[in-house]
């Protein structure tokens, strides 16, 4: 497709649900700034862009800085605050204790998740994710998490609320996506079974119901030691 008219005709042929997904993606794209934390010239050891998925994975194994991979481009990740780390850590421990001895595993932010949006590959580092029956042939990333939790930061708020919220839906196994605020008590859960409509919790007494793993988690366990 080379013209706007051709693109418009293709969009008009999409099912209604896909039109909604496209509209959300475009809205998020407009609100989310480019996330690269350093100029492209800093990637002196990387081959010319775009990178293939395999080139990215090989580069990432040798890099001191973690990068997320978006359809051929890589984006350096910023460091996190102590509070971000505390919230993610408490969430991980709560899920790990609940899942202990079962068929599911919980992973923290050093484990990647790979997904495909149309023909493009994306790789992110979720703060916390739960994987059940993961592919034992691939140890560099997960491809089928049931649950993903992201802790919001100032630098990632737009990315987590918009870009990732839309892209994560392409993971067929994903049942729930949760974003947890860092500077206030707020957790928002999106469920596939409810057409990804947001459910917002804003008190320490509220229960975060994670139906994908059969857990009701009081927010106070996430926000207070």
N, C-alpha and C positions, 0 to 999 in steps of 0.2 A: 504494500500500500504506500503510495507516494503523495497523495493529496489529502487534505482535510475532508473533502467530500467522501472519499473512499473510506476513511476512518469512521466518519459519521454513519455511513451505510452499514458498516460492520457492527458498530455499537448497537444500532437499531435492531439487528438480528439476534442480539444476545437475549437470553432468558431474563425475566425481571430480577431474579435473585442475583445474577451476575452483573446487571446494571447497577444494583445497589452496592455491590462489592466494588465495582469500578469507581463509583461516585465517592465512596469512603476513601479509597486509595488516593484519588486525586485530591480530595480535601486534606488528607494527611500530608501529601506531598507538598502542598502549598504552605502548610503550617510548620513543617519540619525542616530545619536548616540542614545543609550538608554537614556531615558529622566528622569528617576527617580532621584529626587533631594536629596534623603536621602536613606541610606541603608535599606534593607528589615527588618532588626532586629528592626528598629525604629517603625515599625507597631506592637507594642506589643499587642494592643487591637484587632488586626485583626485576624481572623481565618487563618488557614494554607491556602496558595495559592494552586490552583487557587480559587478565590472567585466567587460565583455565582453573577449574576446581582443584585438579591435582597439583598444579603449580602453587596455588595458594596453600594447600595443605602441607606441601614440602617446605615452603617458605616459613610457615607458621611454626613448624617444629624447631626451627633454628632461631626464631625471633625472640628477643627479650621482651618485646611489647606485644600484647595481644591485639589482633585485628579481626574485625568482622568482614565478611565477604558478601558483597551485593552485586550479583550479576556481572562479575568480572573485575570489579573494583574492590579495594580493601580500605577499611577505615580504622584508624588507630583508636583504641579505647582509652578513655580517661580513667584516672584512679578514682577510688571511692572514698567516702568519709567513714569515720569510725562508726557512726550511727547506722549508715547504710550496711556496713559489715555486720553489726550487731543484729539488725532486723533480719537480714538474710540468714545469719547463723542460727538464730532462734527458730526461724521457719524451717530450716533444714533439720534441726534436731527434733522438732515436733513431728515432722513427717517421717524421719528415720526411725524414731521410736515406735511410731504407729505401724510402720511397714515391716519392722524387724521380723525375720523368719518367714516372710511371705514371698510371693513371686515377683514383687515389684522392687525397684531400686530407686533411691533418690540421689541426685547429683547436684553439686554446687557449680559455681561460676567458671571453673576451669575446664569444664566439659562442654563441647560444642554441640549444637543441633543443626542438622542440615535439612533443608526443605527445597522444594521446587515450585516456583511460581511461573505458570505456563512453561516455557522452555528454559527459564533462567534458574540457576542455582543460587541459594542464599545460605550463609552460615552465620549463626549468632552464638553468643555465649549467654544463655539464660542464667539468672541469679540462682534459681532453684528449679529443678524439673524431675518428674517422676516417669520412669520408663518401666514397662512391663513386657517381658519377653523380647528384649532387645536383640538385634542381629549380632551374633557372636563373631561373624566374619569381619566386622568392621569395628575397630576399637578406637578410631580417631574421633568419632562423633556418634551421636544418636540420631535416628531418623524417625522414631515413632513414639515420642513421649505422650502420655495420657494427660499430664498436667504440667503447666509452666507457670512460674511465679517470677515477676520482675519487681524489684524495689526501685522506686522512682528516685532520680537525682535531678538537680537543676539542669544538667547538661543532657539528660536522656529522657526527660519528661515527655517531650513531643514525640520522640522516636518510639517509646514504649506504649504511649496512649494511641498513636495513630499508625505508624508504619508497621510495627511488630503486631499490633492488634489485628491488622488486616492480613499480613503475610502468614502469621501463625495458623490462620484458618485453613491454609492449604495442607497442613499436616493431617492426614486422614485419621490417625489414631488420637489426635488431640481432642479431649472432651471439655477441658476447662482452661481458661487463661485468667490469671489474677495479677493485678497491679496493686502494689502496696506503697502508699505515700510514706515519705521519710520525715517530713517536718510537721506532720499533723496525723491524727488518728483517722485513717481512711483506707479502706480496702475495697477494690472494685473487682467483681468476678463476672466473667463472660462465659456462658455455657453454650456448647453446640446444640444441645437438646432444646434450648430456649432461643435459638436463632441469634445467639451472641448478644442478646439484650443485656445491658449492664445492670448489675445489682450492687448498690453502694452501701457500705457499712461505715458508720462514723462514731462509734463509741467503743470503749474498752470492753464493755459488757456484751457486745454483739458477738454472735457466733459465725465464723467463716465456715460455711458448709461446703466441704469439698466432696461432692458426690462421686467423683471419679475414683476416689480411694476410700470412700465411706468414713470420712473423718469430719467431726464438728470441732473446729478450733477456735477458742475464745481469742479475740484480738489482744487481750491483755497478755497472753503468752508470747505474742509477737513483739509487742511494744515495751514490755517491762520484764526485767530479769527476775 
